[in-house]
């Protein structure tokens, strides 16, 4: 299932600030992560509940934030990159908080996401992402974390392969294209 990502500005003549672009990237990240979580269900993988589905979405969001940071690395000076990624993370946290609260009820859902993001940042730092995209190990780690979340029962046994071979790669391609489009 493919989603349509709007990654061009309505008024292209207008200059955008990095926080404005980060806000658009956060929304795009949420849409991509949600689409990939839905796709797993469409491929007959089984979620125990909405909390588990949100966990998968958060894993994709952590992955896409790492991708954004790598894409920004060669394109911006350190200060601009910091502004972009910090704004992106803040907006993603707001999406996580709002959507988690809608599904699971009142609570602090932002702080656990920050903790997850800090752990994943250390994990993904070991892996390569170059002009051709994420390395096999980069995608494998995403698949591994999602498999851990969903369990290795008979119905979810091959989720790691689905994420590594198709969904993770598709998420990267969609996000990288949107990232480039928003800056061009």
OpenMM code with the backbone's topology and positions (N, CA, C; nanometers):
from openmm import Vec3, app, unit

residues = "UNK UNK UNK UNK UNK UNK UNK UNK UNK UNK UNK UNK UNK UNK UNK UNK UNK UNK UNK UNK UNK UNK UNK UNK UNK UNK UNK UNK UNK UNK UNK UNK UNK UNK UNK UNK UNK UNK UNK UNK UNK UNK UNK UNK UNK UNK UNK UNK UNK UNK UNK UNK UNK UNK UNK UNK UNK UNK UNK UNK UNK UNK UNK UNK UNK UNK UNK UNK UNK UNK UNK UNK UNK UNK UNK UNK UNK UNK UNK UNK UNK UNK UNK UNK UNK UNK UNK UNK UNK UNK UNK UNK UNK UNK UNK UNK UNK UNK UNK UNK UNK UNK UNK UNK UNK UNK UNK UNK UNK UNK UNK UNK UNK UNK UNK UNK UNK UNK UNK UNK UNK UNK UNK UNK UNK UNK UNK UNK UNK UNK UNK UNK UNK UNK UNK UNK UNK UNK UNK UNK UNK UNK UNK UNK UNK UNK UNK UNK UNK UNK UNK UNK UNK UNK UNK UNK UNK UNK UNK UNK UNK UNK UNK UNK UNK UNK UNK UNK UNK UNK UNK UNK UNK UNK UNK UNK UNK UNK UNK UNK UNK UNK UNK UNK".split()
positions = [
    Vec3(0.0838, -0.1163, 0.0000),
    Vec3(0.0000, 0.0000, 0.0000),
    Vec3(0.0892, 0.1238, 0.0000),
    Vec3(0.0696, 0.2102, -0.0937),
    Vec3(0.1508, 0.3315, -0.1036),
    Vec3(0.0697, 0.4519, -0.0580),
    Vec3(0.1371, 0.5426, 0.0094),
    Vec3(0.0714, 0.6659, 0.0504),
    Vec3(0.1272, 0.7808, -0.0330),
    Vec3(0.0484, 0.8818, -0.0453),
    Vec3(0.0922, 1.0001, -0.1186),
    Vec3(0.1496, 1.0975, -0.0173),
    Vec3(0.2740, 1.1346, -0.0402),
    Vec3(0.3416, 1.2282, 0.0481),
    Vec3(0.3538, 1.3625, -0.0249),
    Vec3(0.2973, 1.4648, 0.0335),
    Vec3(0.3108, 1.5989, -0.0227),
    Vec3(0.4389, 1.6597, 0.0330),
    Vec3(0.5363, 1.6792, -0.0562),
    Vec3(0.6653, 1.7284, -0.0099),
    Vec3(0.7126, 1.8511, -0.0883),
    Vec3(0.6187, 1.9196, -0.1488),
    Vec3(0.6498, 2.0454, -0.2149),
    Vec3(0.5656, 2.1543, -0.1500),
    Vec3(0.6245, 2.2704, -0.1355),
    Vec3(0.5540, 2.3803, -0.0736),
    Vec3(0.4516, 2.4382, -0.1699),
    Vec3(0.3391, 2.4795, -0.1163),
    Vec3(0.2336, 2.5393, -0.1969),
    Vec3(0.2847, 2.6670, -0.2637),
    Vec3(0.3506, 2.7527, -0.1877),
    Vec3(0.4074, 2.8766, -0.2410),
    Vec3(0.5591, 2.8618, -0.2375),
    Vec3(0.6164, 2.8152, -0.3456),
    Vec3(0.7593, 2.7851, -0.3485),
    Vec3(0.8467, 2.9094, -0.3438),
    Vec3(0.7915, 3.0258, -0.3758),
    Vec3(0.8700, 3.1489, -0.3745),
    Vec3(0.9026, 3.1952, -0.2329),
    Vec3(0.8262, 3.1513, -0.1366),
    Vec3(0.8446, 3.1918, 0.0016),
    Vec3(0.9579, 3.1109, 0.0662),
    Vec3(1.0408, 3.1791, 0.1441),
    Vec3(1.1482, 3.1104, 0.2170),
    Vec3(1.0910, 3.0454, 0.3424),
    Vec3(1.1400, 2.9301, 0.3756),
    Vec3(1.0961, 2.8566, 0.4941),
    Vec3(1.2107, 2.8501, 0.5945),
    Vec3(1.1764, 2.8600, 0.7209),
    Vec3(1.2767, 2.8445, 0.8261),
    Vec3(1.3007, 2.6962, 0.8506),
    Vec3(1.4115, 2.6645, 0.9141),
    Vec3(1.4391, 2.5245, 0.9469),
    Vec3(1.3322, 2.4645, 1.0388),
    Vec3(1.2829, 2.5393, 1.1401),
    Vec3(1.1739, 2.4827, 1.2208),
    Vec3(1.0462, 2.4552, 1.1407),
    Vec3(1.0152, 2.5383, 1.0425),
    Vec3(0.8980, 2.5120, 0.9575),
    Vec3(0.9176, 2.3856, 0.8744),
    Vec3(1.0374, 2.3695, 0.8207),
    Vec3(1.0673, 2.2490, 0.7431),
    Vec3(1.0652, 2.1265, 0.8345),
    Vec3(1.1180, 2.1418, 0.9548),
    Vec3(1.1178, 2.0320, 1.0510),
    Vec3(0.9757, 1.9898, 1.0863),
    Vec3(0.8857, 2.0860, 1.0966),
    Vec3(0.7463, 2.0543, 1.1253),
    Vec3(0.6856, 1.9707, 1.0129),
    Vec3(0.7143, 2.0084, 0.8895),
    Vec3(0.6657, 1.9300, 0.7752),
    Vec3(0.7274, 1.7904, 0.7757),
    Vec3(0.8559, 1.7817, 0.8057),
    Vec3(0.9231, 1.6506, 0.8113),
    Vec3(0.8653, 1.5620, 0.9217),
    Vec3(0.8289, 1.6229, 1.0338),
    Vec3(0.7696, 1.5456, 1.1427),
    Vec3(0.6356, 1.4864, 1.1002),
    Vec3(0.5549, 1.5673, 1.0333),
    Vec3(0.4259, 1.5175, 0.9850),
    Vec3(0.4454, 1.4059, 0.8831),
    Vec3(0.5393, 1.4253, 0.7912),
    Vec3(0.5693, 1.3227, 0.6911),
    Vec3(0.6204, 1.1957, 0.7598),
    Vec3(0.7058, 1.2115, 0.8590),
    Vec3(0.7578, 1.0955, 0.9335),
    Vec3(0.6438, 1.0167, 0.9980),
    Vec3(0.5525, 1.0907, 1.0603),
    Vec3(0.4385, 1.0237, 1.1244),
    Vec3(0.3567, 0.9464, 1.0215),
    Vec3(0.3290, 1.0088, 0.9092),
    Vec3(0.2504, 0.9430, 0.8035),
    Vec3(0.3195, 0.8167, 0.7534),
    Vec3(0.4500, 0.8242, 0.7316),
    Vec3(0.5247, 0.7082, 0.6826),
    Vec3(0.5243, 0.5983, 0.7877),
    Vec3(0.5525, 0.6323, 0.9126),
    Vec3(0.5571, 0.5327, 1.0201),
    Vec3(0.4205, 0.4658, 1.0383),
    Vec3(0.3153, 0.5447, 1.0346),
    Vec3(0.1802, 0.4893, 1.0459),
    Vec3(0.1499, 0.3963, 0.9290),
    Vec3(0.1871, 0.4377, 0.8092),
    Vec3(0.1646, 0.3543, 0.6906),
    Vec3(0.2372, 0.2205, 0.7026),
    Vec3(0.3589, 0.2228, 0.7533),
    Vec3(0.4354, 0.0976, 0.7658),
    Vec3(0.3752, 0.0075, 0.8744),
    Vec3(0.3241, 0.0666, 0.9804),
    Vec3(0.2576, -0.0136, 1.0843),
    Vec3(0.1301, -0.0765, 1.0291),
    Vec3(0.0557, -0.0019, 0.9505),
    Vec3(-0.0663, -0.0549, 0.8883),
    Vec3(-0.0303, -0.1640, 0.7888),
    Vec3(0.0772, -0.1422, 0.7129),
    Vec3(0.1188, -0.2408, 0.6137),
    Vec3(0.1525, -0.3750, 0.6786),
    Vec3(0.2148, -0.3724, 0.7962),
    Vec3(0.2448, -0.4988, 0.8652),
    Vec3(0.1159, -0.5750, 0.8938),
    Vec3(0.0134, -0.5020, 0.9361),
    Vec3(-0.1160, -0.5658, 0.9611),
    Vec3(-0.1737, -0.6215, 0.8305),
    Vec3(-0.1618, -0.5448, 0.7230),
    Vec3(-0.2128, -0.5906, 0.5922),
    Vec3(-0.1389, -0.7145, 0.5430),
    Vec3(-0.0140, -0.7281, 0.5846),
    Vec3(0.0661, -0.8455, 0.5462),
    Vec3(0.0415, -0.9635, 0.6410),
    Vec3(-0.0589, -0.9503, 0.7249),
    Vec3(-0.1041, -1.0553, 0.8157),
    Vec3(-0.0158, -1.0766, 0.9391),
    Vec3(0.0628, -0.9748, 0.9743),
    Vec3(0.1323, -0.9794, 1.1023),
    Vec3(0.0335, -0.9299, 1.2074),
    Vec3(0.0473, -0.9777, 1.3293),
    Vec3(-0.0555, -0.9575, 1.4304),
    Vec3(-0.0048, -0.8680, 1.5438),
    Vec3(-0.0837, -0.7651, 1.5736),
    Vec3(-0.0582, -0.6792, 1.6887),
    Vec3(-0.1428, -0.7278, 1.8052),
    Vec3(-0.0854, -0.7266, 1.9242),
    Vec3(-0.1603, -0.7653, 2.0430),
    Vec3(-0.2605, -0.6561, 2.0818),
    Vec3(-0.2210, -0.5297, 2.0617),
    Vec3(-0.3075, -0.4178, 2.1001),
    Vec3(-0.2557, -0.2887, 2.0378),
    Vec3(-0.3261, -0.1782, 2.0651),
    Vec3(-0.2868, -0.0486, 2.0098),
    Vec3(-0.1528, -0.0013, 2.0649),
    Vec3(-0.1219, -0.0351, 2.1886),
    Vec3(0.0068, 0.0053, 2.2468),
    Vec3(0.1221, -0.0568, 2.1686),
    Vec3(0.1055, -0.1815, 2.1283),
    Vec3(0.2098, -0.2475, 2.0496),
    Vec3(0.2227, -0.1820, 1.9118),
    Vec3(0.1118, -0.1491, 1.8508),
    Vec3(0.1131, -0.0815, 1.7202),
    Vec3(0.1833, 0.0546, 1.7331),
    Vec3(0.1534, 0.1296, 1.8385),
    Vec3(0.2214, 0.2575, 1.8618),
    Vec3(0.3709, 0.2368, 1.8862),
    Vec3(0.4076, 0.1265, 1.9477),
    Vec3(0.5488, 0.0934, 1.9668),
    Vec3(0.6206, 0.0762, 1.8340),
    Vec3(0.5543, 0.0100, 1.7396),
    Vec3(0.6116, -0.0073, 1.6060),
    Vec3(0.6249, 0.1287, 1.5373),
    Vec3(0.5247, 0.2122, 1.5503),
    Vec3(0.5310, 0.3465, 1.4917),
    Vec3(0.6481, 0.4241, 1.5516),
    Vec3(0.6662, 0.4156, 1.6818),
    Vec3(0.7781, 0.4862, 1.7466),
    Vec3(0.9129, 0.4343, 1.6962),
    Vec3(0.9233, 0.3042, 1.6725),
    Vec3(1.0487, 0.2496, 1.6176),
    Vec3(1.0776, 0.3072, 1.4797),
    Vec3(0.9748, 0.3146, 1.3963),
    Vec3(0.9939, 0.3756, 1.2649),
    Vec3(1.0312, 0.5231, 1.2777),
    Vec3(0.9692, 0.5944, 1.3705),
    Vec3(1.0008, 0.7353, 1.3897),
    Vec3(1.1458, 0.7543, 1.4339),
    Vec3(1.1929, 0.6702, 1.5255),
    Vec3(1.3331, 0.6781, 1.5687),
    Vec3(1.4267, 0.6518, 1.4504),
    Vec3(1.3920, 0.5553, 1.3679),
    Vec3(1.4682, 0.5236, 1.2471),
    Vec3(1.4717, 0.6443, 1.1535),
    Vec3(1.3559, 0.7051, 1.1287),
    Vec3(1.3487, 0.8173, 1.0348),
    Vec3(1.4201, 0.9416, 1.0879),
    Vec3(1.4207, 0.9612, 1.2181),
    Vec3(1.4969, 1.0724, 1.2754),
    Vec3(1.6455, 1.0501, 1.2532),
    Vec3(1.6906, 0.9259, 1.2669),
    Vec3(1.8313, 0.8959, 1.2380),
    Vec3(1.8636, 0.9220, 1.0915),
    Vec3(1.7714, 0.8850, 1.0041),
    Vec3(1.7894, 0.9102, 0.8613),
    Vec3(1.7984, 1.0610, 0.8368),
    Vec3(1.7095, 1.1379, 0.8972),
    Vec3(1.7105, 1.2838, 0.8797),
    Vec3(1.8441, 1.3423, 0.9251),
    Vec3(1.8931, 1.2958, 1.0369),
    Vec3(2.0201, 1.3469, 1.0877),
    Vec3(2.1345, 1.3163, 0.9905),
    Vec3(2.1346, 1.1965, 0.9349),
    Vec3(2.2392, 1.1596, 0.8381),
    Vec3(2.2264, 1.2415, 0.7098),
    Vec3(2.1040, 1.2627, 0.6632),
    Vec3(2.0836, 1.3413, 0.5414),
    Vec3(2.1227, 1.4877, 0.5638),
    Vec3(2.0996, 1.5384, 0.6833),
    Vec3(2.1327, 1.6776, 0.7151),
    Vec3(2.2827, 1.6967, 0.7365),
    Vec3(2.3517, 1.5906, 0.7723),
    Vec3(2.4939, 1.6002, 0.8074),
    Vec3(2.5779, 1.6631, 0.6963),
    Vec3(2.5672, 1.6182, 0.5769),
    Vec3(2.6481, 1.6720, 0.4685),
    Vec3(2.5922, 1.7992, 0.4080),
    Vec3(2.4718, 1.8330, 0.4431),
    Vec3(2.4023, 1.9445, 0.3786),
    Vec3(2.4093, 2.0753, 0.4585),
    Vec3(2.4229, 2.0661, 0.5898),
    Vec3(2.4156, 2.1845, 0.6760),
    Vec3(2.5353, 2.1932, 0.7689),
    Vec3(2.5626, 2.3157, 0.8117),
    Vec3(2.6603, 2.3376, 0.9180),
    Vec3(2.6034, 2.2784, 1.0468),
    Vec3(2.6895, 2.2522, 1.1423),
    Vec3(2.6461, 2.1868, 1.2666),
    Vec3(2.5343, 2.2621, 1.3383),
    Vec3(2.5410, 2.3943, 1.3440),
    Vec3(2.4371, 2.4723, 1.4133),
    Vec3(2.3017, 2.4591, 1.3444),
    Vec3(2.3002, 2.4695, 1.2123),
    Vec3(2.1746, 2.4563, 1.1377),
    Vec3(2.1200, 2.3141, 1.1495),
    Vec3(2.2078, 2.2182, 1.1429),
    Vec3(2.1662, 2.0783, 1.1574),
    Vec3(2.1028, 2.0550, 1.2945),
    Vec3(2.1634, 2.1111, 1.3970),
    Vec3(2.1109, 2.0978, 1.5331),
    Vec3(1.9714, 2.1591, 1.5436),
    Vec3(1.9511, 2.2754, 1.4840),
    Vec3(1.8198, 2.3413, 1.4850),
    Vec3(1.7172, 2.2526, 1.4146),
    Vec3(1.7537, 2.2026, 1.2970),
    Vec3(1.6618, 2.1186, 1.2196),
    Vec3(1.6233, 1.9922, 1.2962),
    Vec3(1.7206, 1.9188, 1.3450),
    Vec3(1.6927, 1.7906, 1.4104),
    Vec3(1.6219, 1.8118, 1.5439),
    Vec3(1.6602, 1.9124, 1.6186),
    Vec3(1.5922, 1.9407, 1.7459),
    Vec3(1.4455, 1.9757, 1.7217),
    Vec3(1.4209, 2.0585, 1.6210),
    Vec3(1.2825, 2.0933, 1.5875),
    Vec3(1.2050, 1.9723, 1.5382),
    Vec3(1.2690, 1.8894, 1.4581),
    Vec3(1.2056, 1.7664, 1.4104),
    Vec3(1.1660, 1.6781, 1.5277),
    Vec3(1.2582, 1.6572, 1.6198),
    Vec3(1.2304, 1.5709, 1.7358),
    Vec3(1.1172, 1.6285, 1.8201),
    Vec3(1.1188, 1.7573, 1.8438),
    Vec3(1.0116, 1.8195, 1.9232),
    Vec3(0.8754, 1.7991, 1.8580),
    Vec3(0.8702, 1.8154, 1.7272),
    Vec3(0.7433, 1.7965, 1.6564),
    Vec3(0.7004, 1.6500, 1.6561),
    Vec3(0.7942, 1.5590, 1.6411),
    Vec3(0.7612, 1.4157, 1.6454),
    Vec3(0.7103, 1.3786, 1.7841),
    Vec3(0.7732, 1.4318, 1.8875),
    Vec3(0.7272, 1.4059, 2.0250),
    Vec3(0.5823, 1.4534, 2.0405),
    Vec3(0.5507, 1.5689, 1.9859),
    Vec3(0.4128, 1.6204, 1.9941),
    Vec3(0.3162, 1.5258, 1.9230),
    Vec3(0.3546, 1.4740, 1.8070),
    Vec3(0.2693, 1.3766, 1.7362),
    Vec3(0.2516, 1.2501, 1.8204),
    Vec3(0.3600, 1.2016, 1.8783),
    Vec3(0.3516, 1.0807, 1.9624),
    Vec3(0.2599, 1.1045, 2.0822),
    Vec3(0.2776, 1.2175, 2.1471),
    Vec3(0.1960, 1.2492, 2.2641),
    Vec3(0.0487, 1.2556, 2.2271),
    Vec3(0.0167, 1.3324, 2.1254),
    Vec3(-0.1235, 1.3511, 2.0861),
    Vec3(-0.1893, 1.2205, 2.0437),
    Vec3(-0.1237, 1.1465, 1.9580),
    Vec3(-0.1840, 1.0235, 1.9066),
    Vec3(-0.1899, 0.9140, 2.0124),
    Vec3(-0.0880, 0.9049, 2.0969),
    Vec3(-0.0894, 0.8052, 2.2040),
    Vec3(-0.1985, 0.8364, 2.3051),
    Vec3(-0.2130, 0.9633, 2.3351),
    Vec3(-0.3166, 1.0046, 2.4289),
    Vec3(-0.4548, 0.9741, 2.3733),
    Vec3(-0.4738, 0.9954, 2.2440),
    Vec3(-0.6024, 0.9641, 2.1809),
    Vec3(-0.6356, 0.8151, 2.1915),
    Vec3(-0.5356, 0.7308, 2.1736),
    Vec3(-0.5603, 0.5859, 2.1740),
    Vec3(-0.5539, 0.5222, 2.3120),
    Vec3(-0.4614, 0.5699, 2.3961),
    Vec3(-0.4357, 0.5016, 2.5228),
    Vec3(-0.4835, 0.5775, 2.6455),
    Vec3(-0.5256, 0.7008, 2.6265),
    Vec3(-0.5716, 0.7803, 2.7399),
    Vec3(-0.4630, 0.8734, 2.7905),
    Vec3(-0.4966, 0.9531, 2.8919),
    Vec3(-0.4015, 1.0515, 2.9437),
    Vec3(-0.2736, 0.9867, 2.9942),
    Vec3(-0.1644, 1.0604, 2.9802),
    Vec3(-0.0354, 1.0120, 3.0278),
    Vec3(0.0780, 1.0851, 2.9604),
    Vec3(0.1982, 1.0584, 3.0077),
    Vec3(0.3185, 1.1161, 2.9473),
    Vec3(0.3742, 1.0151, 2.8497),
    Vec3(0.3585, 1.0414, 2.7220),
    Vec3(0.4084, 0.9512, 2.6179),
    Vec3(0.5310, 1.0096, 2.5489),
    Vec3(0.5602, 1.1360, 2.5745),
    Vec3(0.6759, 1.2005, 2.5131),
    Vec3(0.8067, 1.1577, 2.5766),
    Vec3(0.8111, 1.1533, 2.7094),
    Vec3(0.9355, 1.1164, 2.7783),
    Vec3(0.9832, 0.9758, 2.7429),
    Vec3(0.8943, 0.8766, 2.7402),
    Vec3(0.9408, 0.7435, 2.6975),
    Vec3(0.9927, 0.7423, 2.5534),
    Vec3(0.9342, 0.8266, 2.4662),
    Vec3(0.9844, 0.8334, 2.3296),
    Vec3(1.1251, 0.8937, 2.3274),
    Vec3(1.1501, 0.9954, 2.4084),
    Vec3(1.2838, 1.0545, 2.4161),
    Vec3(1.3844, 0.9498, 2.4634),
    Vec3(1.3455, 0.8703, 2.5634),
    Vec3(1.4334, 0.7634, 2.6113),
    Vec3(1.4625, 0.6626, 2.4993),
    Vec3(1.3585, 0.6247, 2.4266),
    Vec3(1.3755, 0.5326, 2.3135),
    Vec3(1.4678, 0.5941, 2.2091),
    Vec3(1.4465, 0.7192, 2.1770),
    Vec3(1.5275, 0.7864, 2.0763),
    Vec3(1.6740, 0.7918, 2.1188),
    Vec3(1.6992, 0.8172, 2.2449),
    Vec3(1.8381, 0.8196, 2.2932),
    Vec3(1.9036, 0.6821, 2.2812),
    Vec3(1.8299, 0.5775, 2.3148),
    Vec3(1.8847, 0.4415, 2.2995),
    Vec3(1.9112, 0.4086, 2.1535),
    Vec3(1.8148, 0.4398, 2.0675),
    Vec3(1.8293, 0.4081, 1.9251),
    Vec3(1.9390, 0.4911, 1.8597),
    Vec3(1.9584, 0.6139, 1.9064),
    Vec3(2.0659, 0.6966, 1.8509),
    Vec3(2.2007, 0.6286, 1.8737),
    Vec3(2.2191, 0.5750, 1.9929),
    Vec3(2.3432, 0.5028, 2.0215),
    Vec3(2.3534, 0.3764, 1.9365),
    Vec3(2.2421, 0.3066, 1.9201),
    Vec3(2.2424, 0.1836, 1.8388),
    Vec3(2.2740, 0.2135, 1.6926),
    Vec3(2.2004, 0.3078, 1.6332),
    Vec3(2.2154, 0.3374, 1.4904),
    Vec3(2.3487, 0.4045, 1.4575),
    Vec3(2.4151, 0.4615, 1.5576),
    Vec3(2.5450, 0.5253, 1.5330),
    Vec3(2.6472, 0.4256, 1.4798),
    Vec3(2.6248, 0.2984, 1.5044),
    Vec3(2.7168, 0.1933, 1.4599),
    Vec3(2.7024, 0.1595, 1.3127),
    Vec3(2.5947, 0.2044, 1.2496),
    Vec3(2.5608, 0.1598, 1.1146),
    Vec3(2.5768, 0.2710, 1.0120),
    Vec3(2.5969, 0.2299, 0.8891),
    Vec3(2.6228, 0.3235, 0.7801),
    Vec3(2.4954, 0.3608, 0.7045),
    Vec3(2.4924, 0.4849, 0.6613),
    Vec3(2.3915, 0.5329, 0.5672),
    Vec3(2.4674, 0.6238, 0.4711),
    Vec3(2.4731, 0.5846, 0.3447),
    Vec3(2.5450, 0.6648, 0.2464),
    Vec3(2.4503, 0.7082, 0.1353),
    Vec3(2.5033, 0.7558, 0.0239),
    Vec3(2.4190, 0.8060, -0.0842),
    Vec3(2.3284, 0.6985, -0.1427),
    Vec3(2.3613, 0.5718, -0.1229),
    Vec3(2.2766, 0.4626, -0.1719),
    Vec3(2.1672, 0.4230, -0.0727),
    Vec3(2.1736, 0.4763, 0.0487),
    Vec3(2.0732, 0.4451, 0.1493),
    Vec3(2.1325, 0.3747, 0.2701),
    Vec3(2.0459, 0.3245, 0.3562),
    Vec3(2.0931, 0.2588, 0.4779),
    Vec3(2.1573, 0.1238, 0.4459),
    Vec3(2.2567, 0.0898, 0.5255),
    Vec3(2.3231, -0.0395, 0.5091),
    Vec3(2.2294, -0.1521, 0.5523),
    Vec3(2.2670, -0.2723, 0.5169),
    Vec3(2.1918, -0.3915, 0.5566),
    Vec3(2.1778, -0.3953, 0.7088),
    Vec3(2.2869, -0.3658, 0.7792),
    Vec3(2.2850, -0.3691, 0.9261),
    Vec3(2.1911, -0.2628, 0.9833),
    Vec3(2.1847, -0.1467, 0.9198),
    Vec3(2.0957, -0.0384, 0.9626),
    Vec3(1.9504, -0.0866, 0.9565),
    Vec3(1.9138, -0.1453, 0.8425),
    Vec3(1.7771, -0.1966, 0.8254),
    Vec3(1.7515, -0.3187, 0.9132),
    Vec3(1.8541, -0.4015, 0.9309),
    Vec3(1.8382, -0.5195, 1.0145),
    Vec3(1.8073, -0.4790, 1.1580),
    Vec3(1.8721, -0.3726, 1.2048),
    Vec3(1.8460, -0.3292, 1.3418),
    Vec3(1.7015, -0.2823, 1.3588),
    Vec3(1.6513, -0.2089, 1.2604),
    Vec3(1.5109, -0.1684, 1.2646),
    Vec3(1.4208, -0.2918, 1.2707),
    Vec3(1.4460, -0.3887, 1.1838),
    Vec3(1.3668, -0.5121, 1.1827),
    Vec3(1.3766, -0.5880, 1.3135),
    Vec3(1.4963, -0.5934, 1.3699),
    Vec3(1.5191, -0.6617, 1.4966),
    Vec3(1.4376, -0.5987, 1.6088),
    Vec3(1.4385, -0.4655, 1.6160),
    Vec3(1.3647, -0.3970, 1.7230),
    Vec3(1.2133, -0.4162, 1.7066),
    Vec3(1.1658, -0.4140, 1.5837),
    Vec3(1.0224, -0.4350, 1.5608),
    Vec3(0.9850, -0.5794, 1.5912),
    Vec3(1.0703, -0.6730, 1.5556),
    Vec3(1.0452, -0.8145, 1.5892),
    Vec3(1.0377, -0.8327, 1.7410),
    Vec3(1.1284, -0.7679, 1.8131),
    Vec3(1.1254, -0.7758, 1.9594),
    Vec3(0.9944, -0.7217, 2.0157),
    Vec3(0.9457, -0.6147, 1.9573),
    Vec3(0.8191, -0.5557, 2.0027),
    Vec3(0.7005, -0.6475, 1.9757),
    Vec3(0.6993, -0.7070, 1.8577),
    Vec3(0.5831, -0.7850, 1.8140),
    Vec3(0.5882, -0.9299, 1.8592),
    Vec3(0.7036, -0.9747, 1.9021),
    Vec3(0.7173, -1.1127, 1.9456),
    Vec3(0.7492, -1.2035, 1.8276),
    Vec3(0.8088, -1.3152, 1.8581),
    Vec3(0.8533, -1.4079, 1.7536),
    Vec3(0.7597, -1.5276, 1.7413),
    Vec3(0.6344, -1.5094, 1.7821),
    Vec3(0.5374, -1.6180, 1.7677),
    Vec3(0.5179, -1.6551, 1.6223),
    Vec3(0.4485, -1.7613, 1.5994),
    Vec3(0.4305, -1.8137, 1.4644),
    Vec3(0.3785, -1.7086, 1.3662),
    Vec3(0.2810, -1.6264, 1.4091),
    Vec3(0.2228, -1.5284, 1.3179),
    Vec3(0.3166, -1.4111, 1.2865),
    Vec3(0.4139, -1.3839, 1.3738),
    Vec3(0.5046, -1.2704, 1.3529),
    Vec3(0.6488, -1.3138, 1.3278),
    Vec3(0.6647, -1.4377, 1.2996),
    Vec3(0.7973, -1.4960, 1.2843),
    Vec3(0.8827, -1.4264, 1.1780),
    Vec3(0.8220, -1.3820, 1.0702),
    Vec3(0.8981, -1.3258, 0.9581),
    Vec3(0.8889, -1.1739, 0.9493),
    Vec3(0.8448, -1.1092, 1.0561),
    Vec3(0.8302, -0.9639, 1.0520),
    Vec3(0.9649, -0.8952, 1.0272),
    Vec3(1.0718, -0.9507, 1.0805),
    Vec3(1.2039, -0.8905, 1.0596),
    Vec3(1.2380, -0.8864, 0.9108),
    Vec3(1.2033, -0.9924, 0.8381),
    Vec3(1.2305, -0.9962, 0.6943),
    Vec3(1.1464, -0.8933, 0.6199),
    Vec3(1.0201, -0.8792, 0.6573),
    Vec3(0.9323, -0.7815, 0.5935),
    Vec3(0.9871, -0.6401, 0.6122),
    Vec3(1.0334, -0.6103, 0.7328),
    Vec3(1.0851, -0.4772, 0.7621),
    Vec3(1.2182, -0.4537, 0.6907),
    Vec3(1.3077, -0.5512, 0.6953),
    Vec3(1.4392, -0.5351, 0.6331),
    Vec3(1.4321, -0.5286, 0.4813),
    Vec3(1.3561, -0.6173, 0.4223),
    Vec3(1.3561, -0.6306, 0.2772),
    Vec3(1.2626, -0.5344, 0.2054),
    Vec3(1.1577, -0.4895, 0.2720),
    Vec3(1.0602, -0.4067, 0.2008),
    Vec3(1.0241, -0.2781, 0.2748),
    Vec3(0.9608, -0.2915, 0.3902),
    Vec3(0.9030, -0.1747, 0.4568),
    Vec3(1.0067, -0.0718, 0.5022),
    Vec3(1.1156, -0.1165, 0.5610),
    Vec3(1.2191, -0.0230, 0.6059),
    Vec3(1.2810, 0.0517, 0.4897),
    Vec3(1.3072, -0.0211, 0.3823),
    Vec3(1.3643, 0.0400, 0.2626),
    Vec3(1.2661, 0.1403, 0.2009),
    Vec3(1.1390, 0.1020, 0.1933),
    Vec3(1.0372, 0.1925, 0.1399),
    Vec3(1.0233, 0.3184, 0.2260),
    Vec3(1.0283, 0.3011, 0.3581),
    Vec3(1.0197, 0.4162, 0.4489),
    Vec3(1.1372, 0.5101, 0.4236),
    Vec3(1.2564, 0.4536, 0.4107),
    Vec3(1.3744, 0.5359, 0.3823),
    Vec3(1.3577, 0.6133, 0.2518),
    Vec3(1.3197, 0.5442, 0.1451),
    Vec3(1.3082, 0.6090, 0.0142),
    Vec3(1.2051, 0.7219, 0.0166),
    Vec3(1.0899, 0.6974, 0.0767),
    Vec3(0.9854, 0.8007, 0.0840),
    Vec3(1.0331, 0.9216, 0.1634),
    Vec3(1.0978, 0.8946, 0.2758),
    Vec3(1.1430, 1.0042, 0.3608),
    Vec3(1.2569, 1.0825, 0.2953),
    Vec3(1.3524, 1.0127, 0.2371),
    Vec3(1.4667, 1.0798, 0.1739),
    Vec3(1.4205, 1.1684, 0.0585),
    Vec3(1.3243, 1.1206, -0.0190),
    Vec3(1.2709, 1.2009, -0.1290),
    Vec3(1.2021, 1.3261, -0.0747),
    Vec3(1.1198, 1.3095, 0.0275),
    Vec3(1.0507, 1.4241, 0.0875),
    Vec3(1.1518, 1.5230, 0.1452),
    Vec3(1.2548, 1.4724, 0.2097),
    Vec3(1.3587, 1.5578, 0.2672),
    Vec3(1.4226, 1.6434, 0.1580),
    Vec3(1.4625, 1.5800, 0.0500),
    Vec3(1.5236, 1.6533, -0.0627),
    Vec3(1.4250, 1.7548, -0.1223),
    Vec3(1.3021, 1.7108, -0.1432),
    Vec3(1.2019, 1.7984, -0.2045),
    Vec3(1.1737, 1.9230, -0.1211),
    Vec3(1.1698, 1.9082, 0.0102),
    Vec3(1.1376, 2.0220, 0.0960),
    Vec3(1.2486, 2.1273, 0.0942),
    Vec3(1.3702, 2.0861, 0.0637),
    Vec3(1.4809, 2.1814, 0.0604),
    Vec3(1.5118, 2.2338, -0.0790),
    Vec3(1.4548, 2.1729, -0.1799),
    Vec3(1.4821, 2.2173, -0.3182),
    Vec3(1.3785, 2.3165, -0.3664),
] * unit.nanometer
topology = app.Topology()
chain = topology.addChain("A")
for resn in residues:
    res = topology.addResidue(resn, chain)
    for name in ("N", "CA", "C"):
        topology.addAtom(name, app.Element.getBySymbol(name[0]), res)
